[in-house]
Amino acid sequence: MKFTDIVSPFLAWSRAAKKADTIPYPAKSNPGSDRYRGFHRNDLDKCIGCGRCEEICQNLAIDMVQVEDAEPVKGDSGLRPLVDYGRCCWCALCVDVCSTGSLSLSNSYSWTTYNADTCTYIPGTDAKAWDDSQKGYSQDNSILQWAGSPRVSMPVAQPDERVKSFEEVIGGYSPEQAADEARRCIQCGLCVTACPAHMHIPEYLRAIADGNYSHAVKLFFDNNPLPEMCGKVCTRECESVCAMGYQGEAIAIRWLKRFACEQFESLSDVLATDEKPLEPCGGRVAIIGTGPAGLSAAYYLSRMGFQAHVFDKDGEGGGVAQHAIPEYRLPAAGYEKQMDVFRKAGAHFHYDTEVNGGDILKMSDDYDAVFIAAGLQKSSEFRIPGVDLPGVKHAFYFLMNNPETGKTEVGSRVLVIGGGNVAMDTARSCLRLGAEVVISYRRRIEDMPADYEEIQEAMDERIDFRSKTIPLRIEKTEHGLKYFYAEARMVEDPDGGRPKPVRKDDTEHEIEVDTVFLAIGQSSDLGFLPDEIAGKMSIQWGEIEVDEHQYTGVKNIYAGGDVTPGAGDIITAIADGMRAAKAIRAIRNN
């Protein structure tokens, strides 16, 4: 017999008088450790209702529900997690994967109730004693890296090589890269609400991840008949609200759309497998302009059984979107592939056709509806001394005149005034024509309206950015031009707008150049509208006011794209065209 066997009964009796360790709940509390995983908290200022927590929960303990304090807005579903503590096992996976880091766990774990129904609550909405506690378990992405992840890098031509030609800068994903990038989508759908055309983004990303590219293309055309164009130059509002972008990088939605389209030589053949237009309805619609808005309306009207007649003063379609964007961003080859879709859908195109006031009046009588999508036709005026000098040119007309041909002489040193995409496209085109280029912009670089990728690519190509420079005048010299500017300081706007540039001092700075390009905006030219129609419309700053159906208020006349107020981008114009088509069909059906 061992010694412990002899003494163990006496040790047991010695504990009989010892005070029990058990704490009588809820009379006394025993706080958890500082990083204990207790009840949930949710920072409503961070939560976007993406539902990732619900998706990860293996116990089905989380449901996304609508709450009164959160309305659905761009980038926020308005839903918030409701936690059921009859199911929760406090694994904290929901905290680890939270896209914005809004979810955490307090170190409180004691909650006494006699009603089982009260074991559920909405953290952050239903007030709890532990809401303000700083202790508990929270996300530590430096260790886990679950909440955010980097996007798959896009192959891009090196700056020193790409500036030698107008060949496309972006190389495109491989099938493996596209699948890896598409699989990053958590299927929350926040991107859909941000997209002006409300494309089926989660669905087509899943199709791309599965390698079902034809299904992805069919989903594109359900509400965007120019997916390849958008896949290269869209402003991608969808990516700005991507849940993956809060702690990692937004999914490359634009590049994935481009990838799927480029897997097919003919998009119309993909659509022809199961897409059939409706029987002709006898309706006829006149569309003025072959930009994204006009093409969108033509496609959907044709699919609805209308005769869609598209008129354009140019010899080929595409509008400013196709002809003013350089080849290195938007190659012309993809445009013809998309035009084939419109022709096979049944749209009728009338090029080299200038529409005047008399034509509009006749169209309003001869057609069921007229859709005005004339786009921006002229460069905005800029008023500083010297803008009328030889060698001072409008960037918009330069881009519309195919700079890729090299027929436009720009000289060896160029200055571009402006900070939008037109300014970037002009500067980078001139660089490819062999010039040294300076960009003058009166605000900071971060205030530039140009796409940030365009700005970064221009910087990589060693274009000289002169930010916070206020244009003063342009003078002619013996060898060219001299541009004078003043340095600016930024003054905060008390109304919350963008900081305003104010001249810093009386000092003048100068740059000698051969050519100055003015890239300070474009405007519409509505001179073709007859007084009988224009007088009945509300036209402000060259834009036609329309209602939510793109209706102008004048019988049978609709408008969309850049001639109407809006974001002024391709995807918004596409949405305008689709919206007008649906409204025209609804009127005819009634």
Secondary structure as UniProt FT lines:
FT   HELIX           3..14
FT   TURN            15..17
FT   TURN            25..27
FT   TURN            34..35
FT   STRAND          40..42
FT   TURN            44..46
FT   HELIX           52..56
FT   TURN            58..59
FT   STRAND          62..66
FT   TURN            68..69
FT   TURN            74..75
FT   STRAND          79..84
FT   TURN            85..87
FT   HELIX           93..97
FT   STRAND          103..106
FT   HELIX           116..119
FT   STRAND          120..121
FT   TURN            123..125
FT   TURN            129..132
FT   STRAND          136..137
FT   HELIX           141..144
FT   HELIX           159..162
FT   TURN            163..164
FT   HELIX           175..182
FT   TURN            183..184
FT   HELIX           190..194
FT   TURN            196..197
FT   HELIX           201..209
FT   TURN            210..211
FT   HELIX           213..223
FT   HELIX           227..233
FT   HELIX           237..240
FT   HELIX           243..245
FT   TURN            246..247
FT   HELIX           253..262
FT   HELIX           267..272
FT   TURN            273..274
FT   STRAND          284..288
FT   HELIX           292..303
FT   TURN            304..305
FT   STRAND          307..311
FT   HELIX           319..323
FT   TURN            327..329
FT   HELIX           332..345
FT   STRAND          348..350
FT   HELIX           357..366
FT   STRAND          369..372
FT   STRAND          378..379
FT   TURN            385..388
FT   TURN            390..391
FT   STRAND          392..394
FT   HELIX           395..400
FT   HELIX           403..405
FT   STRAND          413..417
FT   HELIX           421..432
FT   TURN            433..434
FT   STRAND          436..441
FT   HELIX           445..447
FT   HELIX           452..460
FT   TURN            461..462
FT   STRAND          464..467
FT   STRAND          469..476
FT   STRAND          481..491
FT   TURN            494..495
FT   STRAND          500..503
FT   STRAND          509..513
FT   STRAND          515..518
FT   STRAND          522..523
FT   TURN            527..528
FT   HELIX           531..534
FT   TURN            535..536
FT   STRAND          539..540
FT   TURN            541..542
FT   STRAND          543..544
FT   TURN            548..549
FT   TURN            555..556
FT   STRAND          557..559
FT   HELIX           561..563
FT   HELIX           570..589
//
